[in-house]
């Protein structure tokens, strides 16, 4: 897997990985199961809500890499981000979203950094306790920042949302929150920076999808 691009600026290490003896990318190494479905077409059938946010539907014989390339080269390349958020398994998608946000430390305040640290811990140790802890911090956050949205995605990634709440979570909620986290973070950038970071985020997603 290719390494994600290093964050820019003097505060590049503002969201350290929990294991201080290793690089952040190693400490938050994602799980090995990659895709929710074998093909984009199957994904659209399994989670039909994706069609509401990705207008260019895949063809039945289109593979994942070809479809991502088509979205990236379209007039709305942001749809490649959305597809990645839905296509990747929840744990992997959260890790990818974490790396995307961590590459923009200037957009993170202390609250965001604390939540991203909780997200990083969960990607290493995806226990229910860590998931619930991240979810609770995000639910009670004073605003819905990109980091908070990513924290909510952790809570919706699988299993119950609380120890006493066994209701199932809709499959589109976690990827929807990851998509919103990444795109809202990009939206705050100037045009040139947005294009650069969008390309890097899609490149990281492509490297993950190729591993399937």
Residue pairs with C-beta under 8 A, 6 or more apart in sequence:
1 207
1 208
1 211
2 203
2 204
2 207
3 25
4 25
4 99
4 103
4 200
4 204
5 103
5 200
5 203
5 204
6 12
6 103
7 102
7 103
7 104
7 105
8 103
9 105
9 106
11 105
11 106
12 105
13 105
14 105
14 108
14 113
15 24
15 101
15 102
15 105
15 108
15 113
15 116
15 117
15 120
16 24
16 117
17 23
17 24
17 25
17 26
17 27
17 28
17 120
18 27
18 28
18 117
18 120
18 121
18 124
19 26
19 27
19 124
24 102
24 120
25 99
27 120
27 124
28 95
28 98
28 99
28 120
28 123
28 124
29 124
30 91
30 92
30 95
30 96
30 123
30 208
31 89
31 91
31 92
31 95
31 126
33 89
33 91
33 92
34 88
34 89
34 92
34 208
34 209
34 211
34 212
35 43
35 64
35 87
35 88
35 89
35 209
35 212
36 43
36 46
36 47
36 86
36 87
36 88
36 89
37 43
37 45
37 46
37 87
39 58
39 60
39 62
39 63
39 64
40 58
40 62
40 63
40 64
40 67
40 83
40 87
41 58
41 59
41 60
41 61
41 62
43 50
43 58
43 86
43 87
44 50
44 51
44 57
44 58
46 171
47 86
47 171
47 172
47 175
49 170
49 172
49 176
50 82
50 83
50 86
50 172
50 175
51 57
53 79
53 82
53 176
53 179
54 71
54 79
54 82
54 83
54 86
55 76
55 79
56 70
56 71
56 74
56 79
58 67
62 70
64 87
64 209
64 212
65 206
65 209
65 210
67 83
68 80
68 83
68 84
68 202
68 205
68 206
68 209
69 206
71 77
71 79
71 80
71 83
72 80
72 202
72 206
77 198
77 202
78 183
78 186
78 198
80 202
80 205
81 179
81 182
81 183
81 186
81 198
81 201
81 202
81 205
82 179
82 183
84 93
84 96
84 202
84 205
84 208
84 209
85 93
85 96
85 97
85 175
85 176
85 178
85 179
85 182
86 93
86 172
86 175
86 179
87 93
87 209
88 96
88 175
88 205
88 208
88 209
90 153
90 157
90 158
90 174
90 175
91 123
91 126
91 157
92 208
93 153
93 174
93 175
93 178
94 119
94 122
94 123
94 150
94 153
94 154
94 157
94 174
94 178
95 123
96 178
96 204
96 205
96 208
97 150
97 153
97 178
97 181
97 182
98 116
98 119
98 120
98 123
98 150
99 204
100 181
100 182
100 185
100 197
100 201
100 204
101 107
101 108
101 112
101 116
101 146
101 147
101 150
101 181
101 182
101 185
102 116
103 197
103 200
103 201
104 185
104 189
104 197
107 146
107 185
107 188
108 116
108 147
109 145
111 141
111 142
111 145
111 147
111 148
112 145
112 146
112 147
112 148
113 147
114 137
115 134
115 137
115 138
115 141
115 147
115 148
115 150
115 151
116 147
116 150
118 130
118 133
118 134
118 137
118 151
118 154
119 134
119 147
119 150
119 151
119 154
121 130
121 134
122 130
122 131
122 134
122 154
126 157
128 159
128 160
128 163
131 154
131 155
131 157
131 159
132 155
132 161
132 162
132 163
134 151
134 154
134 155
135 151
135 152
135 154
135 155
135 156
135 161
135 162
137 151
138 148
138 149
138 151
138 152
138 154
138 155
139 152
139 155
141 148
141 151
146 180
146 181
146 182
146 184
146 185
147 181
149 177
149 178
149 180
149 181
149 184
150 177
150 178
150 181
152 177
153 173
153 174
153 175
153 177
153 178
153 181
154 174
155 161
156 169
156 173
156 174
156 177
157 174
158 169
158 174
160 166
160 167
160 169
161 167
161 169
182 201
186 194
186 197
186 198
186 201
187 194
189 197
